[in-house]
């Protein structure tokens, strides 16, 4: 079963790369034309600043996989449950810290971007930073569940979820861009897809993999 998961996961990984490449080639020029150079520059600037908050994780997902493998090899289910609980708390604390730091940046957007943007762009940048911080606050704690799925070697589910997210992104974003929402459309769609992906990962871990926690 796991051998089949691995083989299918490899095939789906290449399929995901191919689909993402095709979508980007077709979608990016249209998105840039609808968004405009100035608005895209604003989005890129804000996204690059918020992405630094991701450094707070310090590669902790890899650490979880290492310790999970050790506890699983020992056959101690209680130890695995305690490990899950510890990492959930750590991920949640990092997510909360990222959110607080992001909101602080959003509240001080003038100090962060003041020399580069106009007053209107600073106002929009603050809103984008806040939304991207919420996005990160969701994605970081949900990392424990995606790591657990990886540890359980259920690659098909993860790859299909990635493919679905890649395909849905442009179909959700383009209508909002046509409505004139600008860079806000990119951030809102990203936030929605992150939340839905996290919900699917949690549901899969709880219902299918029966993940356990022991605080």
C-alpha positions as CSV (number, residue, x, y, z in Angstrom):
1,X,0.0,0.0,0.0
2,X,2.7,2.5,1.0
3,X,4.8,1.5,-2.1
4,X,1.8,2.4,-4.2
5,X,1.4,5.7,-2.3
6,X,5.1,6.4,-3.0
7,X,4.9,5.6,-6.7
8,X,1.6,7.6,-7.2
9,X,3.1,10.4,-5.1
10,X,6.1,10.7,-7.4
11,X,3.8,10.7,-10.6
12,X,1.5,13.3,-9.0
13,X,4.5,15.4,-8.0
14,X,5.6,15.6,-11.6
15,X,2.0,16.2,-12.7
16,X,1.7,19.0,-10.2
17,X,4.8,20.7,-11.5
18,X,3.6,20.4,-15.1
19,X,0.2,21.8,-14.3
20,X,1.6,24.6,-12.2
21,X,4.0,25.6,-15.0
22,X,1.3,25.6,-17.6
23,X,-1.1,27.6,-15.4
24,X,1.6,30.1,-14.6
25,X,2.6,30.6,-18.3
26,X,-1.1,31.2,-19.2
27,X,-2.2,33.0,-16.1
28,X,0.6,35.3,-15.2
29,X,0.5,37.6,-18.3
30,X,-3.3,38.0,-17.9
31,X,-2.9,38.7,-14.2
32,X,-0.2,41.3,-14.8
33,X,-2.3,43.0,-17.5
34,X,-5.3,43.2,-15.2
35,X,-3.3,44.1,-12.1
36,X,-1.0,46.7,-13.6
37,X,2.6,47.3,-12.9
38,X,2.2,49.6,-9.9
39,X,-0.3,47.3,-8.2
40,X,1.8,44.2,-8.8
41,X,4.8,46.0,-7.5
42,X,2.9,46.8,-4.3
43,X,1.9,43.2,-3.9
44,X,5.4,41.9,-4.5
45,X,6.9,44.4,-2.0
46,X,4.4,43.6,0.8
47,X,4.6,39.8,0.2
48,X,8.4,39.9,0.4
49,X,8.3,41.7,3.7
50,X,5.7,39.3,5.3
51,X,7.5,36.3,4.0
52,X,10.3,37.0,6.4
53,X,7.9,36.0,9.2
54,X,8.1,32.5,7.9
55,X,11.7,32.3,9.1
56,X,10.2,32.0,12.6
57,X,9.5,28.3,11.9
58,X,13.3,27.5,11.7
59,X,12.6,24.4,9.7
60,X,10.7,22.9,12.6
61,X,8.6,20.7,10.3
62,X,11.7,18.6,9.5
63,X,12.4,18.3,13.2
64,X,8.9,16.9,13.7
65,X,9.4,14.2,11.1
66,X,12.7,13.2,12.7
67,X,11.3,12.8,16.2
68,X,8.1,11.2,14.9
69,X,10.0,8.5,13.1
70,X,12.0,7.8,16.3
71,X,8.9,7.6,18.5
72,X,7.0,5.5,16.0
73,X,9.8,3.0,15.7
74,X,9.7,2.5,19.5
75,X,6.0,1.6,19.2
76,X,5.0,3.9,22.0
77,X,1.7,5.4,20.9
78,X,1.5,7.6,24.0
79,X,4.8,9.1,23.2
80,X,3.6,9.9,19.6
81,X,0.5,11.6,21.1
82,X,2.6,13.7,23.4
83,X,4.9,14.6,20.5
84,X,1.9,15.7,18.4
85,X,0.7,17.8,21.3
86,X,4.1,19.5,21.9
87,X,4.6,20.4,18.2
88,X,1.0,21.6,17.9
89,X,1.6,24.0,20.8
90,X,4.9,25.1,19.3
91,X,3.4,25.6,15.8
92,X,0.5,27.5,17.3
93,X,2.8,29.8,19.4
94,X,4.9,30.5,16.3
95,X,1.7,31.3,14.3
96,X,0.4,33.6,17.0
97,X,3.8,35.4,17.2
98,X,3.8,35.8,13.4
99,X,0.3,37.2,13.5
100,X,1.2,39.7,16.2
101,X,4.4,40.8,14.4
102,X,2.5,41.1,11.1
103,X,-0.2,43.3,12.7
104,X,2.5,45.5,14.2
105,X,4.0,45.9,10.8
106,X,0.6,46.6,9.4
107,X,0.0,49.3,12.0
108,X,3.3,50.9,11.2
109,X,3.1,50.6,7.4
110,X,4.1,54.2,7.0
111,X,7.4,53.6,8.9
112,X,8.1,50.4,6.9
113,X,7.1,51.6,3.4
114,X,7.0,55.4,3.9
115,X,9.8,56.3,1.5
116,X,8.7,54.0,-1.3
117,X,5.0,54.4,-1.5
118,X,2.3,57.1,-1.7
119,X,-0.1,57.7,1.1
120,X,-2.8,55.7,-0.6
121,X,-0.4,52.8,-1.3
122,X,0.7,52.8,2.3
123,X,-2.9,52.5,3.4
124,X,-3.5,49.5,1.0
125,X,-0.1,48.0,2.0
126,X,-1.2,48.0,5.7
127,X,-4.3,46.0,4.8
128,X,-2.4,43.5,2.7
129,X,0.2,43.0,5.4
130,X,-2.6,42.3,8.0
131,X,-4.3,39.7,5.7
132,X,-1.0,38.0,4.8
133,X,-0.2,37.8,8.5
134,X,-3.5,36.0,9.1
135,X,-2.7,33.7,6.2
136,X,0.6,32.9,7.9
137,X,-1.0,32.4,11.3
138,X,-3.2,29.7,9.7
139,X,-0.6,28.0,7.6
140,X,2.0,27.7,10.4
141,X,-0.1,25.8,12.9
142,X,-1.6,23.6,10.2
143,X,2.0,22.5,9.4
144,X,1.8,19.8,12.1
145,X,-1.1,18.2,10.2
146,X,0.6,18.3,6.8
147,X,3.8,16.9,8.5
148,X,1.8,14.1,10.0
149,X,0.3,13.2,6.7
150,X,3.8,13.1,5.2
151,X,5.1,11.0,8.1
152,X,2.2,8.5,7.5
153,X,3.2,8.4,3.8
154,X,-0.2,9.4,2.4
155,X,1.3,11.2,-0.6
156,X,-1.6,10.9,-2.9
157,X,-3.9,13.1,-0.8
158,X,-1.3,15.8,-0.4
159,X,-0.4,15.9,-4.1
160,X,-4.1,16.0,-5.2
161,X,-4.7,18.8,-2.7
162,X,-1.7,20.8,-4.1
163,X,-3.0,20.3,-7.7
164,X,-6.5,21.4,-6.7
165,X,-5.1,24.5,-5.1
166,X,-3.0,25.3,-8.1
167,X,-5.9,24.9,-10.5
168,X,-8.4,26.8,-8.4
169,X,-6.1,29.8,-7.8
170,X,-6.4,31.5,-11.2
171,X,-10.1,30.7,-11.6
172,X,-10.9,32.4,-8.3
173,X,-8.5,35.3,-8.7
174,X,-9.3,36.4,-12.3
175,X,-13.0,37.3,-11.6
176,X,-12.0,39.4,-8.7
177,X,-9.3,41.1,-10.8
178,X,-11.9,41.8,-13.4
179,X,-14.0,43.4,-10.7
180,X,-11.1,45.8,-10.0
181,X,-10.0,44.5,-6.6
182,X,-6.4,44.6,-7.6
183,X,-3.7,43.1,-5.3
184,X,-6.4,42.5,-2.6
185,X,-7.8,39.8,-4.9
186,X,-4.5,37.9,-4.8
187,X,-4.3,38.0,-1.0
188,X,-7.9,37.1,-0.4
189,X,-7.7,34.1,-2.7
190,X,-4.5,33.0,-1.1
191,X,-6.0,33.3,2.4
192,X,-9.1,31.3,1.4
193,X,-7.1,28.5,-0.2
194,X,-4.8,28.3,2.8
195,X,-7.8,28.0,5.1
196,X,-9.5,25.4,3.0
197,X,-6.3,23.4,2.6
198,X,-5.7,23.5,6.3
199,X,-9.2,22.3,7.0
200,X,-8.8,19.4,4.6
201,X,-5.5,18.4,6.3
202,X,-7.1,18.6,9.7
203,X,-10.1,16.5,8.6
204,X,-7.9,13.9,6.9
205,X,-5.7,13.6,10.0
206,X,-8.6,13.2,12.4
207,X,-11.0,11.0,10.4
208,X,-8.6,9.0,8.2
209,X,-5.4,8.8,10.1
210,X,-6.9,9.1,13.7
211,X,-4.2,11.5,14.9
212,X,-4.0,11.6,18.7
213,X,-2.9,14.4,21.1
214,X,-2.1,14.1,24.8
215,X,-1.4,17.4,26.4
